[in-house]
Amino acid sequence: MATKKFDLVIFGATSFVGQILTEYLFTHIGLSRKVKWAIAGRSEAKLNELRDSLGEGAAKLPIIVADSMDETALTDMCKKSRVILSTVGPYALYGETLVKVCAENGNDYCDLTGEAYWINQMIVKYEKLAKKSGARIVNCCGFDSIPSDLGNHFLQKQGKQKFGSFFNTVKLRVRAMKGGASGGTIASMAEMIVAAKADPQLRKDMGNPYILCPKKHSYSIKQVSVKGPVYDSDFACWSAPFIMEAINARVVLRSNSLTKMAYGKDFSYGEAMLTGTGTKGRLKAIGLTAGLGAFGLGMVLDPVRNLLNKFVLPKPGEGPSLQDQLNGFFDIDLMGKNDKNQQLVVKVTGDRDPGYGCTAKMLAQAGLCLAFDLPKEDKVGGFWTPATAMGDLLIGRLNEHAGMSFKVID
């Protein structure tokens, strides 16, 4: 791996988030001998256009042409690089061949998928191969699910230091967030719904909170999710369902299983959005719940989904404006409780649109972390979560370079 031509390759660089990622990485590290990187995708013309948009200083940024379905081209790309960052979704449609090739060739890999059922399929198919080759495959390296997974990791470490034990109950609550959705995200959600409609077993798997855990996991409890308006006495606030919990909770539960159930066989984890106090908070919680329900129903019904895609929702390649990305943010609290009812709260924040401005920085730093902070002998091959692969190393990078903050508040 040390003799590879590139340290990093951004695959899908011309996608909406890929462009943001490319611009961030160029601004962050430029073109230097210390970090050798390239951009890749299926259209040479679009890659050239993206490179030109960065200015004259990017004229020598290498370009690799490869299609997500072209195994030969992907293999050639992987043989030139140590770490691959993939932004090509929906991953269930376009992601498998690259994962397969990385697992075969020992490449480290990060992506932005929120498709738990697809991750599970990749683990079943390629984990043994990744372990043999030394490939570290780390999914969910964006807003889903780094704030949740690393937030829990940070909380647990602080709790262990303060109380001498980990927390077996953790709640994540979104206090505030501002950001938009891209056509790629909507397309991924639509693909999950279509797949679930067509396959009853897949629908059942999607409802399993332990879908990403090893089959012989030791969890002994039933996970409880916020499904509607609920008053949360721990936060003295009304709460509503948080759509990202569907992937975030599964990643956090996998992290616990990969650390030999360090947080306990009865570890409970859940997420929700805080909507405020009193009647106003309750009404907002009701409204958010109704809105999510209506959106979900609309996406399930083919005629309604087609109309939404045609007239309302952003198209693939579209997303929030630069100004909206800069004005975006997120503010998240995680509360942990142990068997002695001792508790602690930590806060995780980000300074950009969570799904795009912040996500691009998270993915870039995850890739750099794998490439430069985590030798192969320190972390073997396999399918890892952000917390179990990079943990404190990545938190340090995000604090220093990505406009994020992890801190104890109570």
C-alpha positions in Angstrom: 0.0 0.0 0.0 2.9 2.4 0.7 3.9 2.2 -3.0 0.5 3.3 -4.3 0.3 6.3 -6.6 -2.5 8.0 -4.6 -3.3 8.2 -0.9 -6.9 9.1 -1.7 -9.3 8.9 -4.6 -12.7 10.6 -4.5 -15.0 8.3 -6.5 -18.1 10.1 -7.7 -16.4 13.5 -7.5 -18.9 15.1 -9.8 -22.0 14.2 -7.7 -23.5 16.9 -5.6 -21.7 16.1 -2.4 -18.7 14.9 -4.4 -18.1 18.4 -5.7 -18.4 19.9 -2.2 -15.9 17.2 -1.0 -13.5 17.9 -3.8 -13.5 21.7 -3.2 -13.1 21.2 0.5 -10.2 18.8 0.1 -8.5 21.1 -2.4 -8.9 24.1 0.0 -7.8 22.0 3.0 -4.7 20.3 1.6 -4.2 21.6 -2.0 -1.9 19.6 -4.2 1.2 18.6 -2.3 3.7 15.8 -2.0 2.4 15.0 1.4 -1.1 13.9 0.3 -1.4 12.5 -3.2 -5.1 12.4 -4.3 -7.2 12.2 -7.4 -10.8 12.6 -8.5 -12.7 9.8 -10.3 -16.0 9.3 -12.0 -17.6 8.0 -15.2 -17.6 11.3 -17.2 -14.2 12.7 -18.2 -15.8 15.9 -19.4 -17.5 16.5 -16.1 -14.3 15.7 -14.2 -12.4 18.2 -16.3 -15.1 20.8 -15.7 -14.9 20.2 -11.9 -11.2 20.5 -11.9 -11.4 23.7 -14.0 -13.8 25.2 -11.5 -11.2 24.9 -8.7 -8.9 27.4 -10.5 -5.5 27.3 -12.1 -3.9 25.8 -9.0 -5.8 22.6 -9.6 -4.6 22.1 -13.1 -2.5 19.1 -12.2 -5.1 17.4 -10.1 -5.2 13.8 -11.5 -8.4 12.4 -13.1 -9.4 8.8 -13.3 -12.3 7.7 -15.5 -14.3 4.7 -14.1 -17.9 3.7 -14.1 -19.5 2.2 -11.0 -20.4 -1.0 -13.0 -17.0 -1.4 -14.7 -15.1 -3.9 -12.5 -12.0 -3.7 -14.7 -11.8 0.1 -14.4 -12.5 0.0 -10.7 -9.8 -2.6 -10.1 -7.3 -0.4 -12.0 -8.3 2.6 -9.9 -8.0 0.6 -6.7 -4.5 -0.7 -7.6 -3.4 2.9 -7.8 -4.8 4.1 -4.5 -4.7 3.3 -0.8 -8.1 4.8 0.3 -11.3 5.2 -1.8 -14.0 7.7 -0.8 -17.3 6.9 -2.5 -20.2 9.4 -2.9 -22.0 7.3 -5.6 -25.5 6.5 -4.4 -28.0 5.0 -4.1 -25.4 2.5 -3.0 -27.8 -0.4 -3.4 -27.8 0.4 -7.1 -24.3 1.6 -7.7 -22.1 0.6 -4.8 -21.5 -3.1 -4.7 -18.9 -3.5 -7.4 -16.5 -1.0 -5.7 -16.9 -2.6 -2.3 -16.1 -6.0 -3.9 -13.0 -4.7 -5.6 -11.8 -2.9 -2.5 -12.3 -6.0 -0.4 -10.3 -8.1 -3.0 -7.5 -5.6 -3.3 -7.0 -4.6 0.3 -8.1 -0.9 -0.2 -9.5 1.1 2.7 -12.9 2.5 1.8 -15.4 5.1 3.2 -18.8 6.1 2.0 -21.9 8.1 2.9 -24.6 5.4 2.7 -27.6 5.3 5.0 -28.9 2.1 3.5 -28.6 -0.4 6.4 -30.0 -3.4 4.4 -27.3 -2.8 1.7 -24.5 -2.6 4.3 -25.8 -5.9 5.8 -25.7 -7.5 2.3 -22.1 -6.3 1.8 -21.0 -7.6 5.2 -22.5 -11.1 4.4 -20.8 -11.2 0.9 -17.4 -9.5 1.5 -16.4 -9.4 5.1 -14.3 -12.6 5.0 -12.6 -11.3 1.9 -11.9 -7.9 3.5 -10.4 -9.5 6.6 -8.2 -11.7 4.4 -6.9 -8.8 2.2 -6.7 -6.2 5.0 -9.3 -3.9 3.5 -10.9 -1.6 6.1 -14.5 -0.9 4.9 -16.2 1.9 6.9 -19.7 2.9 5.9 -21.8 5.8 7.1 -19.0 8.4 7.3 -21.3 11.5 7.0 -24.1 13.1 9.0 -25.4 9.5 9.1 -23.8 8.3 11.2 -20.7 10.1 12.5 -22.3 12.5 15.0 -24.3 9.6 16.5 -21.6 6.9 16.5 -18.6 9.1 17.5 -20.9 11.1 19.9 -21.8 7.9 21.7 -18.1 6.9 21.7 -17.1 10.2 23.2 -19.9 10.1 25.8 -19.0 6.6 26.9 -15.4 7.5 27.3 -16.2 10.5 29.4 -18.6 8.4 31.5 -16.0 5.7 32.1 -13.5 8.3 33.3 -16.0 10.1 35.6 -18.0 7.2 37.0 -15.8 4.1 36.4 -18.4 2.5 34.1 -20.1 2.8 30.7 -23.7 3.9 30.2 -26.1 1.2 29.3 -28.8 3.8 28.3 -28.1 6.6 25.8 -30.5 9.1 24.2 -29.5 11.3 21.3 -31.7 14.4 21.0 -31.4 16.9 18.1 -31.8 20.4 19.6 -31.6 22.2 16.3 -30.5 21.7 12.8 -30.7 23.6 9.5 -30.0 22.2 6.1 -31.5 20.9 2.8 -31.8 17.6 1.0 -30.3 16.7 -2.3 -31.7 14.7 -5.2 -29.2 11.9 -4.4 -30.5 11.6 -0.8 -34.1 11.5 -2.0 -33.2 8.9 -4.6 -31.6 6.7 -1.9 -34.7 6.9 0.2 -36.9 6.1 -2.8 -34.7 3.0 -3.6 -35.0 1.7 -0.1 -38.8 2.0 -0.2 -39.1 0.3 -3.6 -36.8 -2.5 -2.5 -38.9 -3.0 0.7 -42.1 -3.1 -1.2 -40.8 -5.8 -3.5 -39.3 -8.1 -0.8 -41.2 -9.0 2.4 -38.1 -10.5 4.0 -36.2 -7.3 3.3 -39.1 -5.3 4.9 -38.6 -7.5 8.0 -34.9 -7.0 7.9 -35.2 -3.2 7.7 -37.3 -3.2 10.9 -34.6 -5.2 12.8 -32.6 -2.8 15.0 -29.8 -5.4 15.1 -29.5 -5.9 11.3 -25.9 -4.7 11.3 -24.8 -6.8 14.3 -23.3 -10.2 14.0 -25.9 -12.9 13.8 -24.8 -14.3 17.2 -25.0 -10.9 19.0 -25.7 -10.9 22.7 -28.3 -8.2 23.0 -30.9 -9.1 25.5 -33.5 -6.3 25.2 -35.9 -4.9 22.7 -34.9 -1.4 21.5 -37.5 1.3 21.8 -37.9 4.2 19.3 -39.8 7.4 19.4 -42.6 6.9 17.0 -44.8 9.9 17.7 -45.1 13.0 19.9 -43.6 12.2 23.3 -42.8 14.3 26.3 -39.2 13.6 27.3 -38.7 14.2 31.0 -34.9 13.8 30.8 -34.7 16.9 28.6 -37.9 18.6 29.9 -39.1 18.9 26.3 -41.5 17.5 23.8 -39.9 15.3 21.1 -40.8 13.8 17.7 -39.3 11.0 15.6 -35.9 11.7 13.9 -35.8 10.2 10.5 -32.0 9.5 10.7 -32.5 7.1 13.6 -33.3 4.3 11.2 -29.6 4.1 10.2 -27.8 5.8 13.1 -29.1 3.5 15.9 -28.2 0.4 13.9 -24.6 1.7 13.4 -24.3 2.5 17.2 -25.6 -0.9 18.1 -23.1 -2.5 15.8 -20.3 -0.5 17.4 -21.2 -2.0 20.8 -21.3 -5.5 19.3 -17.9 -5.0 17.7 -16.4 -3.9 21.0 -17.5 -7.2 22.7 -20.6 -5.5 24.2 -18.6 -3.0 26.2 -21.7 -1.0 27.0 -23.6 -4.1 28.1 -26.0 -6.7 26.6 -28.8 -4.4 27.8 -27.4 -1.4 26.0 -30.3 0.8 24.8 -29.9 3.6 22.3 -32.5 5.9 20.7 -32.8 9.2 18.8 -35.4 12.0 18.6 -35.9 15.6 17.8 -36.7 18.1 20.5 -39.5 20.4 19.6 -39.8 22.7 22.7 -41.9 23.0 25.8 -45.6 23.6 26.6 -48.4 23.6 24.0 -46.2 25.0 21.3 -43.7 22.2 21.7 -46.4 19.6 21.7 -48.1 21.0 18.6 -44.7 21.1 16.8 -44.0 17.5 17.7 -47.5 16.5 16.4 -46.8 18.5 13.2 -43.4 16.9 12.6 -44.8 13.4 13.2 -47.6 14.0 10.8 -45.3 15.5 8.2 -43.0 12.5 8.4 -45.9 10.1 8.1 -47.3 11.9 5.1 -44.0 11.9 3.4 -43.5 8.2 4.1 -46.9 7.4 2.8 -46.4 9.5 -0.3 -43.1 7.7 -1.1 -44.7 4.3 -0.7 -47.5 5.1 -3.2 -46.1 4.9 -6.7 -48.4 7.6 -8.3 -47.7 10.1 -5.4 -44.0 9.4 -5.4 -43.8 10.0 -9.1 -45.6 13.3 -8.8 -43.3 14.3 -5.9 -40.2 13.4 -7.9 -41.5 15.3 -10.9 -42.8 18.5 -9.3 -41.6 18.9 -5.7 -38.4 17.0 -4.8 -34.9 17.9 -6.0 -33.5 16.0 -8.9 -30.2 13.9 -8.7 -27.3 16.4 -8.9 -29.4 19.1 -7.2 -29.2 20.2 -3.6 -29.0 23.2 -1.2 -27.3 26.4 -2.5 -23.8 27.4 -1.3 -25.4 30.0 0.9 -27.7 27.5 2.5 -24.8 25.2 3.1 -22.8 28.0 4.8 -25.9 29.0 6.9 -26.6 25.4 8.0 -25.7 23.8 11.2 -26.6 21.1 13.7 -26.8 21.0 17.5 -27.1 17.6 19.1 -27.1 16.4 22.8 -26.4 12.8 24.0 -27.4 11.8 27.5 -26.0 8.6 29.1 -27.3 6.8 32.2 -25.7 3.9 34.0 -27.1 1.3 36.4 -26.5 3.6 39.3 -28.6 6.3 37.6 -25.6 8.5 37.2 -25.8 10.6 34.1 -23.8 12.8 31.8 -24.6 14.9 28.7 -22.3 15.8 25.8 -22.9 18.1 22.9 -21.9 17.5 19.3 -22.2 20.5 16.9 -21.4 21.2 13.3 -21.0 24.6 11.5 -22.4 23.8 8.0 -25.4 22.2 6.4 -25.4 18.7 8.1 -26.0 16.6 5.0 -23.6 18.3 2.6 -21.3 21.0 4.0 -20.5 19.1 7.2 -20.8 15.6 5.6 -18.2 16.4 3.0 -15.7 17.5 5.7 -16.5 14.3 7.7 -15.9 12.0 4.8 -12.7 13.8 3.8 -11.3 13.6 7.4 -12.3 10.0 7.7 -10.4 9.1 4.5 -7.3 11.1 5.7 -7.5 9.4 9.1 -7.5 5.9 7.5 -4.6 6.9 5.2 -2.3 8.6 7.7 -3.4 8.0 11.3 -4.3 4.3 11.4 -1.6 1.8 10.2 -2.8 -1.5 8.9 -1.2 -3.3 11.9 -3.3 -1.2 14.3 -6.6 -2.0 12.7 -7.1 -5.2 10.8 -9.3 -5.6 7.7 -13.1 -6.0 7.9 -16.3 -4.0 8.0 -16.0 -1.3 10.8 -18.1 1.6 12.0 -16.6 5.1 12.3 -16.2 4.7 16.1 -14.7 1.2 16.1 -12.3 2.0 13.2 -11.1 5.5 14.0 -12.7 6.7 17.3 -10.6 9.4 19.1 -8.3 9.8 16.1 -11.2 11.0 13.9 -12.8 13.1 16.7 -9.5 14.9 16.9 -9.5 15.6 13.2 -13.1 16.7 13.2 -12.5 19.1 16.1 -9.5 20.6 14.4 -10.3 20.6 10.7 -14.1 20.1 10.1 -15.8 22.8 12.2 -17.2 20.2 14.6 -17.2 20.1 18.4 -17.5 17.3 20.9 -17.7 18.5 24.5 -19.2 17.7 27.9 -21.9 20.1 29.0 -23.3 18.4 32.2 
